[in-house]
Amino acid sequence: MSQAFHWEIRPDRIGVLTFDLPEKKVNTLGQKVLGELAELVARLSKEADLHGLLFRSGKPAQFIAGADLNELAALAFATKEQVGVGIGFGHKLFSAVSSLPFPTVALIDGSCMGGGTELVLAMDERIVSKASHTSIALPETKIGLLPGWGGTQRLPRLIGVSPSIDMICSGESVSPTKAVNLGLAFDAVPAERLIDEGVRLIGYLQESGDWKRNRERRRQPVGLSDDQMNFTFAVTEGVIRGRTKGQYPAPLIALKAIKEGCNRTLEEGLKIEQQAALELVGSPISANLIGVFFMQNRLSRDPGVTDPSIQPRPIKRVGVLGSGLMGAGIATAHARSGIPTAMVDVDEARLQDGLNRASEVVMSRIKIGHATPDDLGRMLAMMNTSTTSQIFADCDLVVEAVTENEAVKTDVYRKLAGVLRDDAILASNTSTISITRMAEAAPHADRFIGMHFFHPVDRMQLVEVIRGAKTSDETVATIVALAKKIRKTPIVVNDCPGFLVNRVLFPYMNEALILLEEGVPMDDVDHAATKFGMPMGPIALQDLVGLDTSLYAGKVLSDAYADRSVSSRVLADLVKAGRLGKKTGAGFRQYTGKGSKPLNDPAFAAFLKADPSVSHGLSQEEITDRLFLPMLLEATRVLEEGIVREPADVDMGLILGIGFPPFLGGILRWADAVGLDQITQRLAKYRSLGSRFEPTESLLKLQSTGKTFYPQPKLTATA
């Protein structure tokens, strides 16, 4: 008996196949589902008297979410033979769908992703609903794969090579309107008319015979000339290499599959795609990116508390104290999400600057087509400003975003005590100061919490939700829900100096300064970090965030973790001289001219006081070890102390907060991939440098028992 599919034949001899996985919110193409579909297709291949077939989803506003990623993750530990069986099975099945003895039409309402898109590409036509929730994509390259069930070959034969490259190599989705314009869909209609329009289309295909001619045409080579081939693929390859820096192989291998297959027959192209897919499925990078995908999904569902009875309170109005870079950014994030927001500062000039910053955020999106002037108007309509905190009297939440100074902040809290509603939540956008300690000055410690945004707020997805010793579960759940509402990713962190991201980042930043003072050129330090995969080196990052900010935060963290920190003289000397980084035109490097690109500054040598003639003798690998091994050890301490609940919180915090390379999966997944035996051996090499290279108890325990931070998924039987 069918479990995932329901089959019925209408009086007009048109079959309707409905995909509806029982007890699942979304339809996915797992092994059992594909096996069931294969049996159905084999039976239907003998039903030549059918007039046509309509394929639809039984789930409202949701079509097919793609392949079962749990099975894909397990394939990271499969043999090439097992992977080949899975890919070959999908190819055989979808080729059988494309050869059914009657026209087939997919009726798409909702997201059609990955393997779902490849399934409908094997059909004769597609009709999409006009609804905003409908989209079509082949997002496999985003998780280190390529469309391996025919997508790289069928899509170019349907919509052309260049649009196919855009869809496949970017992994981005297309809207119903764009799908029709590309020729990916025959038409876009209201969802309630999909069946009627599908029946009409099958009638037209039968009458015209187009379905047979189209099938034959789509089995042939695309027919690009040599000049077209050379230009299209050379330009695209250059763009992809520039964007991925050679660290993400999937888009390039997908491009290669399209290039080598498009001017051959479909049958030959599919064989090329299978070989290309084998290069990626089960690769470490793909396993890491799939792991990141799962971690992101978990955070999107995480309520922030373990008690399921705790429900978040509704936040209908928000106040933000401070209109500087962070305050204006926080206010903008709430207003853009449709939440009435009041922003307060000491004078009208500062408030106007804050409003200008808010407008610039939306204007920048208008320029690239991701927003409209109406969006700007709606956002500004949601924002009120005032020079008095009395405007906060009706706010459900007030976020304090004033100077990172504990005395200033706690003075503000005492003054707000007579203004805030008795049930209001007060949050601090602090990056380092103890929430537990500051709660003593807050009106209600149980409704005081940290809400640490990252700069720039409009681009950075992470929000650290820091709970103090007395912060209530309801307060945590409320702020987690609010962060999701404003399109951020919240991670709940228990209070400690530096919280999660800055605490784990500090050893990396501190080690970079130590390396400088040992005589390692700053270009070598930054190059080692970017070669590892970081978006910029630690020296460049110090200049970007401001050396005064780095010095202050470093002092807090150095005092807190004195047993494993080493003080740096050079940073304090630069700040004393007024060299604060990019914002003042000089820091470790010089920033002048258009775009303020970093330049080597001869004047810096006087601050370093290192002998440039002395060779530091460190290889790039040793510099990398010096930077990232202390970071790894701090991550294990965060887990040991229960600052976060699981390894995924650490890894996603670093990926979202500092741009730790997603292709490595996070610092803990990186350690798993290197091997904990290898990690402890590498640490032993630097033991003479002090306790910052001393393995932690949790690391040694995992290493001695042969375990890893992340358990390996079990490999299920192939289809």
N, C-alpha and C positions, 0 to 999 in steps of 0.2 A: 504493500500500500504506500502511496506517495506521502512523503512527509513535508518536503520543501516546495513541491509543485502541485498545482491543481489544474487539471486538463478538462476542457469542455468543448463541445462542438456546437456551434450555433446552427439554426435552421438553414442559413445560407451556405453551409458547409465551410465556414471559416472557423478555424480552431482558435481558442483563446487559452494561452498558457500563462498561469499566474504564479509568480515566484513569491512565496511568503514563508520564510523560516519560522517555525513555531517557537514561541516563547523567546524570541529575539527582537530587539528594537530595530535592527537593521539586517538587510540581506547581505550575506557574504558568500564567496565561492570557496568553500572548503572541500576537502576530499570526498566526504559523503555526498555533498550537494552535487559535485561534478559527476560522481558515479551515477547518481540518480538521473541527472540530466542526460548522461550518455545513454542510459537505457531508454529514456523517452525519445531521444533523437533517433536511435536505432529503430524503434518502432514506427516513428513518424516517417522515416525514409521510405517505408513501404506503403504509405498512404497517398498514393498518387492522385486519388480522386478528390482530395481536399482542395478547396478553392484558394486557401491561403492560411497564414498563421499570424496572430497578434500576440506579442510577448509583453507582459506588463508586470508591475510589482503589486503585491497585495497590501503593502504598507503605505499608508497615506503620506504623501510628500517625501517619500524616501524610495529610491530605486534600487541600486546595488552599490554597496560601499567598497566593493573590490574583493580581492582575495582575502582569505583568512590569514591575518598577519601572525597569529600564534604559530601557524604551520610554517609560514615563511621564516619566522625567527628560529624555529627548530631546525630548518634546513641549513642554517649556518654550521651545524655540526654533522651534516650528512656527507656522504661520499659523492663524487662527481656522477657516478652511475645512478645513485638515487635521485639526484637533482635532475639528471637527464630524463629519467622516467617521468617525473612530474611535469617537466616542460613539454615532453613529447606527447603526453596524454592530453594536455590542454590544446596543443596544436591539432591533434587528430580530431578531438571533439569539435572544435570550432570550425575546422574544415568540413566536418560532416554537417554542421549547421548551415554552412554556406552552400551546401549541395542539396538541400532538401528539395523535393520535386514540386514545390509550389512557392509563391512569393512570401517572404517573411517581413514583418514590420514590427519594430520595437516602439513601444509607447512609453516615453520617459517622463516621469513626474518625480522630481527630486534629484538628489545627487547621484550621478552615474560615474563611478570612479574605477580606474585601473582595469582589473579583469572584467568588470561589468561593461566598461567601454569596449574592450576587445571583443566581448560576446556580441554586442550590438553592431560592431563593425563587420561581423561575419554575416549579418542579416542584410536584406536587400535595401531596406529604407528605415528611417527613424523619424518619428514625430515627437516633438518635445512640448511640454506644457509651458505656457507663458509665465508661470509663477516665478517669483524671485528666488524660491528655494531650489529651483532647477538649475543644474550645471553639469557639464561634461568635462572630464579630465583624464589624463594619463599621468598620474603623479609619481610613477615609480622611481624616476631619477632622484626625487627628493629623499628617498630612503635607500639610495645606493643600488637600485635595480634598473632594469629597462622593461618596457612592455614586452613580455616574453611569450605571449600567446597570440602573436600575429599583429600586434599594434604597430610595430615599426614598418610593416610592409603593407597592411591594408589601408592605413590612414593616408599615406602619400598617394595611393591609387584612387582615393576618394576625393581628397581636397587639394592635392598638389603637394610638392615637396617642401617648399619654404614654409607654408603655414603648419605643416606637420612637424617640421623641425622646431618651430616655435612652441607648439603644444607639448611635444615629447621632451625636449631638452630643458624646458623651463619647468615642466610639471604643473603649469598654471591651468586653471579651469576656464571654460568659455561659457558665456551666458546663452540663453535660448536664442536671442536675436543674433548673436555672433555665430552660433552653430548653424543657423539657417543661411546667413550670409556666406559662410565658408563652404556650404554644401554638405556639412556634416549631418544636418537634419533637413528633411523635406519641407517641414513647416513647423510653426509654433502656434499652438491653439490653447484656449482655456482647458484646464485639466478635465473638466466634466465632458468635454467634447472629444477626448482622445480616442475612445472606442469608435464613435461615429466616423471621425475623420480617418481612422485606420481602416475601417471597412471600405470607405470611399476610395482610399488609396489602393487597396488590394484590387478593387474593381477596375481601377484605371490601369494598374500594372498588368492584369490579366488581359484586358482588352487591347492594350498597346503592344504587349510582349516586351516592354522595356526591361523587365526584370531579367530575362534571359540574355538580352544584349549587354546589359550592364555587368552581369556576372562574367561574361566572356571578356569584356573589356578590362575588368579589374583583375583578371588573371594574367594580363600581359604586362610587359615592361612599361614604365612611365614614359620613356622615350626622350630624356633630356639629351641635348647635344653635349659634346665635350666641353665647349666654352661655358655652357650653363652649369654643368657639373663642377668644373674647376672653380668658377667664380662663387657659386652658392656655398660649396662646402669649405673652400679655403677661408672665406670671410667669416663664416659661422664658427669654424674651428678656432680662429683667432679670438673671437669674442668669448667663446666658452673657456678657452685657456686663461684668458685674462680674468674672467670672473671666478673661476674655480682654483686658480693658482696650482693646477695639477694635483690638488689634494682630494678632489671628488671625481673619480673616473667614470661614473655612470653616464653623465651627459655626453662625454666624448665617445664612449663605446656605443651608445645609442645612435649617435651621429654616424659612426662608422657603419653600423648595421643598415641604416637608411641609405647611406651612400653606396654600399656594396650590393644592396638588394634591389634598389628602385629601378635599375635598368636591366633587370633580369625578369624572368617569369615569376609569378607569385610563388609557385612551388619552390623555385630555386631560392627566392628571397626568404621564405620561411625557414629553410635550412640554414641560411646565413644567420638569421635572427636567433635560432636555437644555439648555435655556437657562440654568438655574442653573449647571450643570456648566461651561458655556463661560466663566462668569465666573471660574472658578478654575483649570481645567486650563491649564498653561503660564504661570501667574502667577509673578512673582518670589518671593512668599512660599512658594508650593507648591514651586518649584524648590529653595529654600533648605532647606525641611523635608525634602524627599526627599534632598537632599544630606546633611543631618544623619543621616537614617536609614542611608544608605550608610556614612557615617563610623563610626557606632556598630557596624554589622555588621562592618566591617573590623577594628575594635578587638577585637570579640568573637572573631575568628579569628586575630588577630595573636599569634604565640608570643613576641614580644619580641626575638627574635634572627633573623639572616638565614640562619644555618646550619641546614638542616633536620635534620641528624643530631643536634643538641643536644636532649636530652630532659630535662624537669624531674624533679627528685627528688621523691619522695612526702613530704609534710609530715603527719606523724601526730600530732604534739604541739607546741604553741606556748607560749612563755613571753612574758609582757609585764611589763616593768619600769616601774612607775609605775601608780597607780590613780586619777589625777586625771581631768579631763574627757576628755582624749585617751586615756590609758592604759585607763581603764574602757571607753571606746567601742571601742577596738581589741580588747580582750579579749572584749567582748560580741559583736562581729561574727564572731569565730572560733567562739566557743561556740555561737552561734545556728546556725552552719553545721555543727554536729556535730563540731567539732574540739576534743579535750581541751585546755584552756587553763589555764596557771598564771599567776596575777597576784601580783606581789611589790611590797611597799612597806615603809616604815620602821616602821610600827606598825599595830596592829589597828584603830585608829579610822579611819585612812585607807583601809584595806582594806574596812572595813564601808561606808564612804561609796561606794567603788567598786562594791561589790556592790549597794548601793541604786540607784546610777545604772544599773547593768545591768538590774535588775528594772524600773525605771521605763521603760526602752526598750520592753520587752515588754508591760508593763501599758498603756502608751499605745496599743499596737496592739490589745490585747484590747478596749479601750474602743470602738474603731471597727470591731471585727469582723474584723480582719486577723490575729489570733492567738488562741490559746486558753490557758486555764490550764495545759494539758498542755505547751504550747510553753515556758511559763515554767519549768516543772519540768525539762524536758529541758535547757534552756539552763543553769540553775543546776547541774544534775548534771555538766555538762561543765566547770565552773569550780572550780579549787582556788586557795587563797590561802596566802601565807606571808610572813613577815618576813625570811626568809633566801633568798638566791639559790641555795642548794643544790638547791632544787626544780627548777631549770633543767637539772640534770645529764642528764636523759633527753630534753630537748627537741630537735627538729630545727631549730627556729627560735626565736630570742629577739628581740622587738621592744622597743627602748629608747624610752621615752616620758617622759623626765624633763625637767627645766627646760631651756629653750632657751639653754643656756650651754655653750660648747665645752669649757671647762675641766672642768666637772662631768661632761659626757658622756664625755670621754676618760678621766677618772679611773675612771668606771664600767667602761669597756671593759677597762682593765688589771686590775681586780679580777675581772672575769668570765673572764679568761683561764684561771684555774685551775679553773673550774667547768664551762664548756661542753664538750660533746663535741668531739672533734678535728675532726669533719666538720660541726658545726653552723653554721648561717648566723646572722649577727648583723646586724640591721637597725636603722636609726635613723629615728624619726619626726620628723626635723628639717624645718623649713620654709625655712631659709636657710643653714645652716652647710655648708661644703664636705665632701662625702663623701670625696673623695680625700685631703684633709688629715687628717680624723679616722681614716681607715683606717690611718694610721701607728701609732695606739694600739690598734687592734683585733687580736685574736689571729691572724686570717688575713685579709689585705687582699683576697684573691680571693673570700672569702665574706662580705665586708662590703658593705652596700648601703643606699641610702635607700628608705624606704617611707613616703612622706608622705601621711598621711590628712588629710582636711579636716573641720572642725568644723561641725555635729555629725556624728560618724562614722556614726550610724545612718541619717542622711538623705542625706549627701553621697556620691555614687556614685564620684567620682574618687579614684584613688590614683596619685600620681606615683612611679614606680619609677626611682630615681636611681642610675645606675651611675658608680662612681668610675673612676679611671684603671686600677686593677688588678682591678676586679670581673669575675669570670668570666662567660662566656656561660651556663654551667649555673646559676649563681646567679640571673642575670636571668630566665632561662626559668622557674626554680622559683618565684620571687616573682610573676611574671606569672600563672602557672597558679594559684597560691594566691589571688591577688586575685580572679580570676574565680570560684574556688570559694566565696569568701565574698560573692559577688554584687556585686563592685565592678568598675569599669572601669579597668584599668591603662593608663597611658601611659608608655613608657620615655623617660627624659630623661637626657642626658649632664650631668655635673656642671658647674655654674656658679653664681655668686651669685644666689639667688632661684629657681634651677631654671627651670621654665617659667611657671607661673601667677603666682607672686609677682613674678617679674621683669617680666612683661608688664603686670601690674596696677600696679606701682610708679609709672610715669610718669602714669597716670590719677589715682592718689591724690595724688601730689605736686603735679600741676597744679591739683587742687582747692584745696589749701592756698595755692598762689600766687595763685589767683583771689580767695580770701578776703582775702588781704593787699593785693590791689589794690583792694579795696572792693566786690567783687561779693557780694551777700547770699547766705548759705548756702542759703536756700530756693531762690534762682535756680539755684545750682549743682546742687543735688539734683534740682530739677524738670527741668532740661535732661537729666540722666542718665536719669531715669525715663521722660521723654517719648521718649527714644531707645529705651527698652525694657529698661533695667536694672531688676532687682527692687527696688533701693533706690539712693539717691544716694551718692556717695563720702564725704560728711560723715557721713551716717547710718551708713555702713558702718564708719567709723573709730570712732564711739561704740560700735558693736556689738562689734567685735573687741577693743576696749580701746586707749586712746591710748598706754599704755605699750608694749603689743605692737607697735602701729603705729610708734611712735618707734624702738624697737629694730630692727625689721626694716628700717625706712626708713634708719637709720644704716648698716646693713650694705650695703644696695643703693646708697645715695648714695655711699659710699666706693668701691664697686666700679665704679660708672658715673659718676664725678665729672664727666666731660666734658659730660654732658647732664642733670645734676640740679641743682636749685636748693634750697638749704637753707631750711627754714621755721622761723621763730622761734616762732610761735604754738603749735605742737604741743608743743615742749619746755616752754614756759611753763605750759601747761595741766597737763602731767604733774608738773612741779615743784610746782604748787599742789594736787596730789592729785586733780585732776579727770580721772579715767581713763575716763570714758564711762559707759555704762549700768550697769556693775557697781558704780560708786560713787555713782550718782544724778545725776552731772553730768559733762559733758564739753563738747562744742560746744553741746549742748542740755541741758535739765534733764529728769530722769526721776523723777517722783514719782507717788504714788497707784496705784490699781488698774491692773495691766497695764503700769505704767511707760511710758506713751506719751510720746514726745518733746514737750517744750514749749520755746518760745523762752525763753531765760534772759537777763534784762537784765544780769546780772553778767558775761556773756561779752564785752560790749563793751570792758571794761577790758583784756582780754587781746589783743583784736584791734588796738586803737589805730589804727583807720582812721577817717577823717572821713566819717561817714554822709551828710553833706550834699553830698559830691562824687559826681557821677554817674559810674558806671563806663563807661557808654556802650556796653556789649556786648549784642548781640542774643542770643536763645536759640541761634540757629545758630552764632554765634561761640563761645559757651560750649561748645557741643557739639564744635565743632572743636578747641578748646583741650584738651578732656578726651580725645578719642578719637584724634586724629591722632598724638600722641606714643605712645599705646598701639600703634597700627598700626605705627609705625616700629620699635618694640622687637620686635614680632612678626616683622618682616622680618629683624632682626638675629639673632634666635633661629634662623631658617632658614639665614641666611648662615653662621653659626658651626657648623651641624650639631648644635645642641643637641637637636633632634628631627629625625625622618626626613622628614616631609612636612607640607604645609600643614594637612592634616586633623588632625594631632596638636595643632597650635596651636589651631585652632578648637574642637575637642572639649574640649581642656583648659580653655579659657575658658568654654565653655557649661556644662560639668559642675562646674568649680571655682569660678566667680564668678557664674554665672547670666547670662552674656552672652546676649542674646536669641536663642533658636533661630530665630525667624522671619527674622532677618537672616543666619543660617547661620554666624556666627562673624565675627571681625574681618577676616579675609582675604577671605571671600566678600562681606562688606559692601563692601570696597574694590573688588572686581571689579564689583559692582553699581553703585556710584557711578561707576566708570570711573577708571582710573589717570591719565588726562589731567587729569580733574577733581581728583583727589587732589593731584597735584603743583601744580596751580594754587592750590588752597586752602592748601597748605603754604607757598607763596611769600608769601602774605599775612602770615605770622607769622615769617618768617625773621629779622626784627630781634630776636626774643625769644631767639635763641640756637640752639645746635646741636641742642637737643631737637626742633626743627622742620626740621632739615636732611634732605632725602630721602636714603635709603640707596642704595648702588650697585645692589643687587638690584631695588629699586623702579624706579629710573630705567631700568635695562636692560629690564625688562618693559614699561614705559611706552613706551620708544623703539621697541621691536620690535612693539608692538601685541598683546603676549601678556597673559595673566592668570595669577593664582595657580592657578586651576583651569581646565583645558581644557574647552571646551564639548563636550558629547556630540554625536555625529553623529546626525542625524535619519534614521531608517529609513523605508522606504516605508510608507504607511498600509495597513491591512488590506484 
